[in-house]
Amino acid sequence: MLLYLFITCLSLLFFWKDLSFFTLSNFAKQGISILFRPRIPSRMSLVRKTLSLSSSKVENVDDSLETSVLDLPELVLECILEKLPPDALFRMAGVCSSLRERCRSDHLWEKHMKQKWGRVIGPAAYREWRWHIASKTDLIDLKQGKQKGLMRILSLGWPFSWIRSKVDDLGSKQRPCLPADSIMSWYLALETGRFWFPGQVYNRENGHVGFMLSCYDAELSYDPRTDTFQARYPPHGRRAVAIEDAVPWERLRAPPVDTPAHDLHVSDCLNELRPGDHIEIQWRRNKEFPYGWWYGVVGHLESCDGNENYCLCHNSDTVVLEFNQYTHGSRWRCTNISRRDHREEGNEADGFYGGIRKLRTKQEISMWKLLWPTQVLE
């Protein structure tokens, strides 16, 4: 009997020990899991919660994986970048190296260049830009050549490796991050006003009466604060360079022909001119002045009554040019030129008429009509 009681007590003792160990260990595990359970942010989506719960049984799960814009398909990313305005595209280029290469591509910036600058930028401005970046490249090469020469001199008294590291550091600081010949670089140079480019200005010097319905060559610089331009006109004879501020976009255009301001334009439209055609003709006060382009129309000869059914003015060697912004009887109202052997014609009193170009688009003609003076000029 005593032996039975001893065995029963011993069994109960071992059972209690096992139960206590199991309970305590379970409690410990649950407590530790509660203390170190990761907190899910309240703003996390339901999908993220589901994924987190479904992967809780997997060890070493990386909860930091997130989708970035670079994970988008290439075509989708390209469409997004094409929709960005220039300032956003510029900021996007500073996010990472992968986006920097994409956001600086010429085909993205070519669209912005045409939209904003296409009307005032022509071949002459592009040549000026190419010359500008070539001169900058030559200057950088010259500086690097001087640095190499200095390095050779200093290497006589200093360890070569130390000098090489210093020169490389200096060169890396001077090396531009943005390619100088990229369209993005050209756009930024125009947008910030750092680059002066050749263009033409209608009604120069704030619409001075002596320049009404004319267009003159100038160097232009953009002012982003006022969204206007500064124009520098070449000197007229002994007169100094004239500068005009706050020139609006509406008074600017790219040079329509590739003829310098002091050169006579070769007219290629003389044989096709008929009464009613709209033209521009070069005119300058004297031989020292540059040409400006002046608006006019082809008129009828004095012997013609203007009847279209009987008009033979197009068969005559003489072409009548009328400038109807001037009053009748004004010496500026009309002039005649020869189709066959037209050269610069005129004198010191009335000025000199040069080459002629025919206006072939409604856009060019409507621009001149928008600038028509409010009163007849004397």
C-alpha positions as CSV (number, residue, x, y, z in Angstrom):
1,M,0.0,0.0,0.0
2,L,2.8,2.4,0.9
3,L,4.6,1.4,-2.3
4,Y,1.5,2.3,-4.4
5,L,1.1,5.7,-2.8
6,F,4.8,6.5,-3.4
7,I,4.5,5.6,-7.1
8,T,1.4,7.7,-7.5
9,C,2.9,10.8,-5.9
10,L,6.0,10.4,-8.0
11,S,3.9,10.3,-11.2
12,L,2.0,13.4,-10.2
13,L,5.2,15.2,-9.6
14,F,6.6,14.4,-13.0
15,F,3.3,15.4,-14.7
16,W,3.2,18.8,-12.9
17,K,6.8,19.4,-13.9
18,D,6.1,18.7,-17.6
19,L,2.9,20.8,-17.5
20,S,4.7,23.7,-15.9
21,F,7.5,23.6,-18.4
22,F,5.1,23.4,-21.3
23,T,3.0,26.3,-20.0
24,L,6.0,28.5,-19.1
25,S,7.7,27.9,-22.4
26,N,4.5,28.6,-24.4
27,F,4.0,31.8,-22.4
28,A,7.6,32.8,-23.0
29,K,7.2,32.2,-26.7
30,Q,4.0,34.2,-26.9
31,G,5.5,37.0,-24.9
32,I,8.6,37.3,-27.0
33,S,6.5,37.2,-30.2
34,I,4.2,40.0,-28.8
35,L,7.2,42.1,-27.9
36,F,9.0,41.8,-31.2
37,R,6.0,41.6,-33.5
38,P,6.5,44.1,-36.4
39,R,4.0,46.9,-36.5
40,I,2.2,47.4,-39.8
41,P,1.8,51.1,-40.8
42,S,-1.9,52.2,-40.9
43,R,-1.4,53.6,-44.4
44,M,-0.2,50.3,-45.8
45,S,-2.6,48.9,-48.4
46,L,-4.7,45.8,-47.9
47,V,-2.6,44.0,-50.5
48,R,0.6,44.6,-48.6
49,K,-1.0,43.3,-45.4
50,T,-2.2,40.1,-47.2
51,L,1.2,39.5,-48.6
52,S,2.9,40.1,-45.3
53,L,0.6,37.7,-43.5
54,S,0.9,35.0,-46.2
55,S,4.7,35.1,-46.0
56,S,4.9,35.1,-42.2
57,K,5.8,31.4,-42.2
58,V,8.8,32.0,-44.5
59,E,12.0,32.9,-42.8
60,N,14.2,35.9,-43.8
61,V,11.4,37.7,-45.8
62,D,12.5,41.2,-47.0
63,D,9.6,43.5,-46.1
64,S,11.4,46.5,-47.7
65,L,10.7,45.5,-51.3
66,E,8.7,48.2,-53.0
67,T,7.9,49.0,-56.7
68,S,9.7,52.0,-58.1
69,V,9.2,53.9,-61.3
70,L,12.2,52.0,-62.8
71,D,10.2,48.8,-62.5
72,L,7.7,50.1,-65.1
73,P,7.8,48.7,-68.6
74,E,10.2,50.7,-70.8
75,L,7.4,52.0,-73.1
76,V,5.3,53.2,-70.2
77,L,8.2,55.0,-68.6
78,E,9.0,56.6,-71.9
79,C,5.5,57.9,-72.3
80,I,5.6,59.4,-68.8
81,L,8.8,61.2,-69.5
82,E,7.4,62.6,-72.7
83,K,4.5,64.1,-70.9
84,L,6.7,66.0,-68.3
85,P,7.3,69.7,-68.8
86,P,10.9,70.9,-69.0
87,D,11.2,71.9,-65.3
88,A,9.9,68.5,-64.1
89,L,12.1,66.6,-66.7
90,F,15.1,68.5,-65.4
91,R,14.4,67.6,-61.8
92,M,13.7,64.0,-62.7
93,A,17.2,63.8,-64.2
94,G,18.6,64.4,-60.7
95,V,16.9,61.4,-59.1
96,C,19.4,58.6,-60.1
97,S,21.9,57.7,-62.8
98,S,19.4,55.6,-64.7
99,L,16.8,58.4,-64.9
100,R,19.5,60.9,-65.6
101,E,20.5,59.2,-68.9
102,R,16.9,58.9,-69.9
103,C,15.9,62.5,-69.0
104,R,18.8,64.0,-70.9
105,S,18.1,62.2,-74.2
106,D,17.9,64.5,-77.2
107,H,14.6,63.2,-78.5
108,L,12.8,64.3,-75.3
109,W,14.3,67.8,-75.3
110,E,13.9,68.3,-79.1
111,K,10.1,68.5,-78.6
112,H,10.4,71.2,-75.9
113,M,12.9,73.1,-78.1
114,K,10.5,73.2,-81.0
115,Q,7.5,74.1,-78.9
116,K,9.1,77.1,-77.1
117,W,12.0,78.2,-79.3
118,G,11.2,77.0,-82.8
119,R,9.8,80.3,-84.0
120,V,12.8,82.4,-83.0
121,I,15.7,79.9,-83.5
122,G,17.0,79.4,-87.0
123,P,20.1,78.0,-88.8
124,A,22.1,81.1,-87.8
125,A,21.4,80.6,-84.1
126,Y,22.3,76.9,-84.4
127,R,25.6,77.8,-86.0
128,E,26.3,80.3,-83.3
129,W,25.6,77.6,-80.7
130,R,28.0,75.1,-82.3
131,W,30.7,77.8,-82.4
132,H,30.0,78.6,-78.7
133,I,30.4,75.0,-77.5
134,A,33.4,74.5,-79.7
135,S,35.1,77.5,-78.2
136,K,34.3,76.2,-74.7
137,T,35.8,72.8,-75.6
138,D,38.9,74.4,-76.9
139,L,39.2,76.4,-73.7
140,I,38.8,73.3,-71.5
141,D,41.5,71.5,-73.6
142,L,43.8,74.4,-73.3
143,K,43.4,74.4,-69.5
144,Q,44.0,70.7,-69.3
145,G,47.1,71.1,-71.5
146,K,48.5,73.7,-69.1
147,Q,47.7,71.4,-66.2
148,K,49.6,68.6,-67.8
149,G,52.6,70.9,-68.4
150,L,52.5,72.0,-64.8
151,M,52.3,68.4,-63.7
152,R,55.5,67.6,-65.7
153,I,57.4,70.4,-64.0
154,L,56.2,69.6,-60.5
155,S,56.9,65.9,-61.0
156,L,60.6,66.8,-60.8
157,G,60.3,67.5,-57.1
158,W,57.1,65.7,-56.0
159,P,55.9,62.1,-56.1
160,F,54.2,61.5,-59.4
161,S,51.3,59.6,-57.9
162,W,50.4,62.5,-55.6
163,I,50.5,65.0,-58.5
164,R,48.5,62.8,-60.8
165,S,45.7,62.4,-58.1
166,K,45.5,66.2,-57.6
167,V,45.3,66.9,-61.3
168,D,42.7,64.2,-61.8
169,D,40.6,65.7,-59.0
170,L,40.9,69.2,-60.5
171,G,39.9,67.8,-63.9
172,S,36.9,66.0,-62.5
173,K,35.6,69.2,-60.9
174,Q,35.9,71.1,-64.1
175,R,34.4,68.4,-66.3
176,P,30.8,69.3,-66.9
177,C,28.1,66.7,-66.0
178,L,25.9,67.6,-68.9
179,P,27.2,67.1,-72.4
180,A,27.7,70.5,-73.9
181,D,26.4,69.5,-77.3
182,S,23.1,68.1,-76.0
183,I,19.8,69.7,-76.8
184,M,19.1,69.9,-73.1
185,S,22.2,71.9,-72.6
186,W,21.2,74.3,-75.4
187,Y,17.7,74.6,-74.0
188,L,19.0,75.5,-70.6
189,A,21.5,78.0,-72.0
190,L,18.6,79.7,-73.8
191,E,16.2,79.5,-70.9
192,T,18.6,81.1,-68.4
193,G,19.7,83.9,-70.8
194,R,23.4,82.8,-70.8
195,F,23.4,82.4,-74.6
196,W,23.0,85.3,-77.0
197,F,21.6,84.2,-80.3
198,P,21.0,85.9,-83.7
199,G,17.4,86.8,-84.6
200,Q,15.3,89.6,-86.0
201,V,13.0,92.1,-84.3
202,Y,9.9,93.7,-85.8
203,N,9.5,97.5,-85.3
204,R,12.8,97.9,-83.5
205,E,13.4,100.3,-80.6
206,N,10.0,100.0,-79.1
207,G,8.2,100.8,-82.4
208,H,10.1,104.0,-83.2
209,V,8.2,105.7,-86.0
210,G,11.3,105.5,-88.3
211,F,11.2,101.7,-88.1
212,M,7.5,100.9,-88.5
213,L,6.8,97.8,-90.6
214,S,10.5,96.8,-90.7
215,C,12.4,93.9,-89.2
216,Y,16.1,94.2,-88.2
217,D,18.8,91.8,-87.2
218,A,19.8,91.7,-83.6
219,E,21.5,89.6,-80.9
220,L,18.9,88.3,-78.4
221,S,19.0,87.2,-74.8
222,Y,16.0,85.8,-72.9
223,D,15.0,87.1,-69.5
224,P,13.1,84.3,-67.6
225,R,11.9,86.7,-64.9
226,T,9.8,88.8,-67.4
227,D,9.4,86.3,-70.2
228,T,10.8,88.9,-72.6
229,F,14.1,89.5,-74.4
230,Q,16.9,92.0,-74.6
231,A,18.0,93.0,-78.1
232,R,21.4,94.4,-79.1
233,Y,21.3,96.0,-82.6
234,P,24.5,96.4,-84.6
235,P,25.9,100.0,-84.9
236,H,24.4,102.2,-87.6
237,G,27.3,104.2,-89.1
238,R,28.9,106.2,-86.3
239,R,26.0,105.4,-84.0
240,A,26.8,103.1,-81.0
241,V,25.2,99.8,-80.4
242,A,21.5,100.2,-79.5
243,I,20.0,98.1,-76.8
244,E,16.3,97.5,-76.3
245,D,14.8,95.8,-73.2
246,A,11.5,93.9,-72.6
247,V,11.0,92.9,-76.3
248,P,8.0,90.5,-76.3
249,W,7.9,87.2,-78.2
250,E,5.4,88.6,-80.7
251,R,8.0,90.9,-82.2
252,L,10.7,88.2,-82.8
253,R,11.4,85.8,-85.6
254,A,14.2,83.7,-86.9
255,P,16.0,85.2,-89.9
256,P,14.1,84.0,-93.0
257,V,17.2,84.0,-95.3
258,D,20.8,83.2,-94.6
259,T,22.1,86.6,-95.6
260,P,24.2,88.8,-93.3
261,A,22.8,92.2,-92.4
262,H,25.4,94.1,-94.5
263,D,25.2,91.8,-97.6
264,L,22.9,92.2,-100.6
265,H,20.3,89.4,-100.8
266,V,20.2,87.6,-104.1
267,S,16.6,87.9,-105.3
268,D,15.2,84.7,-106.8
269,C,11.6,85.7,-107.2
270,L,11.7,88.7,-109.6
271,N,10.4,86.9,-112.6
272,E,7.3,85.7,-110.8
273,L,6.2,88.9,-109.1
274,R,2.7,90.1,-109.9
275,P,0.5,92.9,-108.7
276,G,-0.9,92.0,-105.3
277,D,2.0,89.9,-104.2
278,H,3.3,90.6,-100.7
279,I,7.1,91.2,-100.4
280,E,9.9,92.2,-98.1
281,I,12.8,94.3,-99.5
282,Q,16.1,95.2,-98.0
283,W,16.6,98.9,-97.3
284,R,19.3,100.9,-95.5
285,R,19.9,104.6,-95.0
286,N,23.4,104.6,-96.4
287,K,26.3,102.3,-97.2
288,E,27.5,102.2,-93.6
289,F,24.2,100.9,-92.2
290,P,23.1,97.3,-92.2
291,Y,20.0,96.3,-94.1
292,G,16.6,95.9,-92.6
293,W,13.6,94.1,-94.1
294,W,10.7,96.3,-95.0
295,Y,7.1,95.2,-95.9
296,G,5.4,96.1,-99.1
297,V,3.2,94.9,-101.9
298,V,3.6,94.7,-105.7
299,G,1.5,97.4,-107.4
300,H,0.4,98.2,-111.0
301,L,2.2,100.4,-113.5
302,E,0.8,103.9,-114.2
303,S,-0.2,102.7,-117.7
304,C,-2.4,99.9,-116.2
305,D,-5.9,100.6,-114.8
306,G,-5.7,97.6,-112.5
307,N,-8.3,95.5,-114.3
308,E,-7.2,91.9,-113.8
309,N,-8.6,90.8,-117.2
310,Y,-6.4,93.2,-119.1
311,C,-3.4,93.6,-116.7
312,L,0.0,93.0,-118.3
313,C,2.2,94.3,-115.6
314,H,3.8,90.9,-115.0
315,N,5.2,91.1,-118.6
316,S,7.0,94.4,-118.0
317,D,10.6,94.6,-116.9
318,T,9.7,97.3,-114.4
319,V,8.2,96.2,-111.0
320,V,6.3,98.7,-108.9
321,L,6.7,98.3,-105.1
322,E,4.2,100.1,-102.9
323,F,4.5,100.8,-99.1
324,N,1.0,101.8,-98.2
325,Q,1.7,102.6,-94.6
326,Y,3.0,105.9,-95.9
327,T,0.7,108.7,-97.1
328,H,0.1,109.6,-100.8
329,G,2.8,111.9,-102.0
330,S,5.4,110.6,-99.6
331,R,8.8,109.8,-101.1
332,W,8.7,106.5,-99.2
333,R,5.3,105.5,-100.7
334,C,6.6,103.9,-103.9
335,T,9.7,102.8,-105.8
336,N,10.4,100.9,-109.1
337,I,13.0,98.1,-109.7
338,S,14.1,96.2,-112.7
339,R,13.5,92.5,-113.1
340,R,16.4,91.8,-115.4
341,D,19.3,93.5,-113.7
342,H,18.2,94.4,-110.2
343,R,21.0,95.5,-107.9
344,E,21.1,97.8,-105.0
345,E,19.3,101.0,-106.1
346,G,18.9,104.3,-104.4
347,N,20.8,107.4,-103.2
348,E,21.9,109.1,-100.0
349,A,18.7,111.1,-99.8
350,D,16.1,108.3,-100.2
351,G,18.3,105.4,-99.0
352,F,19.2,102.2,-100.8
353,Y,16.9,99.3,-101.8
354,G,18.4,95.9,-101.9
355,G,17.3,92.3,-102.4
356,I,13.6,91.1,-102.5
357,R,11.9,88.0,-101.1
358,K,8.3,87.1,-101.9
359,L,6.1,86.2,-98.9
360,R,4.6,82.8,-99.6
361,T,2.7,81.9,-96.4
362,K,-0.4,83.4,-94.8
363,Q,1.4,83.4,-91.5
364,E,4.1,85.8,-92.7
365,I,1.6,88.1,-94.2
366,S,-0.7,88.1,-91.2
367,M,2.3,89.0,-88.9
368,W,2.9,92.2,-90.9
369,K,-0.8,93.1,-90.8
370,L,-0.8,92.7,-87.0
371,L,1.9,95.3,-86.8
372,W,0.2,97.8,-89.1
373,P,0.4,101.3,-87.6
374,T,-2.7,102.9,-86.2
375,Q,-2.2,106.0,-88.3
376,V,-0.7,106.8,-91.8
377,L,3.0,107.7,-91.7
378,E,4.3,110.8,-93.4
